[in-house]
Amino acid sequence: MHHVVFVVYPGFELLDMSGPASVFTSANRSLGLSERPPFYAIDLVSVAGGSVTSSSGVVVETQGLEDHTQKAVGTLLVVGAERQNLLPILADSAWAAWLPRLAGQAQRFGSVCSGAIILARLGLLDGHRVATHWDACTPLAAAFASVTVDSDSLYVVDGRLWTSAGVTTGIDMALAMVAQDLSADIAGEVAKRLVLYARRPGYQSQFSPLLQAQVKADSPFAELIAWILANLAAPLEVTVLADRAGLSERTFHRRFVAATGETPARFVETARLDAARMLLCRGLSLKSVAAEVGLSPAARFSEAFERRFGIAPRLFREMHTAF
């Protein structure tokens, strides 16, 4: 059995733990459907053991951190929390006594969300590239000069160290672990069972173009943006979008830029290329991807993709299909 140990403390973010844990237990279920034995065992650990209350009020039962130092640990993950709940933990000397030892004996270790701050405080991130919640990127980089903070990626793998960005990205990282431990097929089955929109690779930004625009945009444009994402293969010129928004082209262009910070053409291309990356990770041909995202012919798609990401889509597909 591969033991996954989640390190929690009072006020921890429940989804940082329960999301990845659900991935691992769902992987066991997929194995069981093909009459294979379970691979993962889940343990919750705190400094003293016993009942620990999350920030949402849900109470979990844990084992003591010290009790695990003599056990085989496959994966060790420190979960995150809001700043006010992290501060008492950072001042607790018990973490310094036991957590580095546990991380040292684990096959891999890391954090979910702002749990990276705890690892950094203990010197476990020195010399590494890491991810964390977008709100913690600047403080982490400022406080720990020896740590390289990747503010763009959903999760980062640096040797034995795995770190993820905010909250739900722990699910993406756990799926990548399942793909590495078992297979991409099992990871895909888990993603489907958990009704995820897509399996997101680590390089993807914490913010999708849709989310960024919806946060900035007035509600009429949020509806338009959702329509754009559902109709990427359709003609999406300014004339079409302005007509759908019920505005003149000039007024639409001005208001869209003011609301989202991007021109309509730039936003549409970004949405298409973002979708294209996901399709390439599924191994689809360049011709098929170009058609699905409205960038046919394939030569036009390749030119736009390489201009934006600095890599040919064919090479990108080869690098990421396995994940």
Secondary structure by P-SEA (a helix, b strand, c coil): cbbbbbbbcccccccccaaaaaaaaaaaaaaaaacccccbbbbbbccccccccccccbbbbbccccccccccccbbbbbcccccccccccccccccccaaaaaaacccccccccaaaaaaaacccccccccccccaaaaaaaacccccccccccccccccbbbbccccaaaaaaaaaaaaaccaaaaaaaaaaaccccccccccccccaaaaaaacccaaaaaaaaaaaacccccccaaaaaaaacccaaaaaaaaaaaccccaaaaaaaaaaaaaaaaaaacccaaaaaaaaccccaaaaaaaaaaaccccaaaaaaacccc
